[in-house]
């Protein structure tokens, strides 16, 4: 009988949220500690990370950061002054493309080292636990994205190349049309450079298949 625990326990969702909040506070603190020695703010460090290997426009960067164009412009202006980012002609005369300089690549590497403590903690989970956590994170991220609480993320489950549960192999049941290869839950990506949004209808159908098979 668990009446005592049932009476004193908060709902599970609230306890999970509390746990995520605690991790978030530590991440913010570590972000300042990691970005500070690199000579940038956490927002600037995040901009450098997003630009690493993926030159983009100011508007694209602002959208991925989840900030206004003005805020992104201020961050980029400082990074340009520090010689970490350069502006190049964009697709048309009115646009520019942002690209990291070699110094920007180095600073991005330095500033991105701070989450290592969290990776170490995640690695204490076995492979099945890590995969289950990844799937759960994807579900949370997709929900937050649909609700407009976070900027669009380049995740597998919203991609037009994603075909869930089309192979009989339980370890690799999904298919990526971009690579034309099967893959498993352990390969699901949270930020894929080749991601291309599927139509809302395609996304809904893929999500229903993905989650219904998982529940089953």
Buried (B, 14 or more C-beta within 10 A) or exposed (E): EEEEEEEEEEEEEEEEEEEEEEEEEEBEEBBEEBBBEBEBBBBBBBBBBBBBEBBBBBEBBBBBBEBEEEEBBBBBEBBBEBEBBBEEEBEEEEEBBBBBBEEBBBBBEBBBEBEEEEEEEEEEEEEEEBBBEBBEBBBEBBEEBBEEEBEBBBBBBBBBBBBBBEBEEEEBBBBBEBEEEBBBBEBBBEEBEEBEEBEEEBBEEBBEBBBEEEEE
